[in-house]
Amino acid sequence: MKNLVSITFEKDADGNEVPGETLTFASGAFRNLENLKSVELPARATGINAKTFEGCTALTTLTVSTGNTELHTDAYGILYSRNATGWSLIFVPGSVRLTTYVIPEDVTYINAYMFLHTGVTAIDFAGSGEGPELVLADGDYTFNQEILRVVLRRRVCQLQVAAVRKTACPSQDCR
């Protein structure tokens, strides 16, 4: 399975998703599939966590069926999962090469290690700060060593020291 390049789920002859049981994925279900380039998640997929695609360094295309109410991806293939207060940022493909990533205002939780091995060098927490409170997971490398700038807004309510401890961000540039 190490050479697996693409994952899609069964469709009928017309290209429509085949209904079935809810799909949940164990932590690390696709871990270290280094050749995996694309994944299409059906409407019935739920239960994906930050480690589901850990080590999938070639993953460039991650899409979620429009009928899925628990998961969604943005234009960059960044994966979000519904939580009790909004959305959790759960996976950022290593192929993301943005200089600044603006965290959407409806994101209320960011898992640890989210920007490790990506090209993101600056993080901006979107909006006026009037959105829901945002919690950043405790863990080294929530913001990786390449992060040079983090702009925090009033809505950030928990920021663990380990989340920014190993960044390259000079203190005068972090505000």
Steps between C-alpha positions, in 0.01 A plus 500: 500500500802728534481583127132601515454823299125573517204418724140528379188335631255290304269675251221365283503490119378862490782621724277544806616400846383161618314540830618302796607504860673804644874481438733575789877480477740389769778734603780439252277304259699626201822582690822522302350423160774711347375457141135585575409802286119524510211406725129548432291470816130414459204663675489218753861553620545624857743438779817624337763637736831681470698177471286327234724629217818548704812449288311519168752749366394473133129563572401797284129445434261441788132544417181444697161429344268800504244290689731458798389713798780391736807568285602757242810615317591845384654606168844381618384152604523584870263272691259613772273295727184623673525538879252621764578870446612525137774326302830337593797532266611138479731460200719727290653316203876536467439631149352824637748769403337821617709770656214612725212279603195679637317282751126531425296667770276195549800284600493449876774240546837436339667165560867468585751461217267650239759706315794263532649417158299761312616813321293728725723772650237731655172437681223759537191439708223645285231749568443766755551266791127494564466137391488200733788439737791309350709236676843396373600147596796451729787346309839594365484611138136608484675779315810354336855628485434681172231724653633854505188692600189426707223759528272420792156650544292547814309179443803279578422378851756224554848507361738245645867601517598185311287610205743776408814398688686359199412762240755716325284800583705786648312640798464848346316354197249300703206710604 
